[in-house]
Amino acid sequence: AQSVTQLDSQVPVFEEAPVELRCNYSSSVSVYLFWYVQYPNQGLQLLLKYLSGSTLVKGINGFEAEFNKSQTSFHLRKPSVHISDTAEYFCAVRNNNDMRFGAGTRLTVKP
Amino acid sequence: KAGVTQTPRYLIKTRGQQVTLSCSPISGHRSVSWYQQTPGQGLQFLFEYFSETQRNKGNFPGRFSGRQFSNSRSEMNVSTLELGDSALYLCASSLVGGGTSDTQYFGPGTRLTVL
């Protein structure tokens, strides 16, 4: 069975600083990878996804992620964060009919 | 296009009662998945429906059930509620879902509180 590990439960960062949210997965077969963001009292919103092809994926709100097959990682990055990026971020992996989410990383952007 | 809608947004029930939650997917989407989100367990997959058939099921007791109608709208039911069922229940729709590369679009969720 596949699994997803988000290595940091909380990431505090100052406004305009860069940020990286780390995600590792385990699977014996090819997978599809996703990053979602959840704002308070809302559902999940897709930031970006990796299906195949270029390992660098660009998403909404200036986020990007890099798929690294050898390290089974899919880290999310943003070069300069805003206060409005404060939210919970979830990494997810899908294989066949199985969709698994990581435990989430709480990103807090401080002024 | 309208997004995924879930009703009601908030619900308070007492132990032993049952509850029905509703989800209307994005127009044209035929797959609906349900998730339970709690602080302790995170996001856990409940089940997925496609063309009125349950295609996949997570590791939840039989008290949790669902169905899908011909218009792709879905309901989930929880019987004999327990305190531990308090959670945010999220519905997600996608075109065909399953093992495809489809994106799941999430609704705002229904916050269930069991007293």
Interface residues (C-beta under 8 A of the other chain):
Chain A: Y32 F34 Y36 N41 Q42 G43 L44 Q45 L46 K49 L51 F90 R94 N95 N96 N97 D98 M99 R100 F101 G102 A103 G104
Chain B: V4 Q6 S33 Y35 G42 L43 F45 E48 R55 N56 L90 A92 G98 G99 S101 T103 Q104 Y105 F106 G107 P108 G109 R111
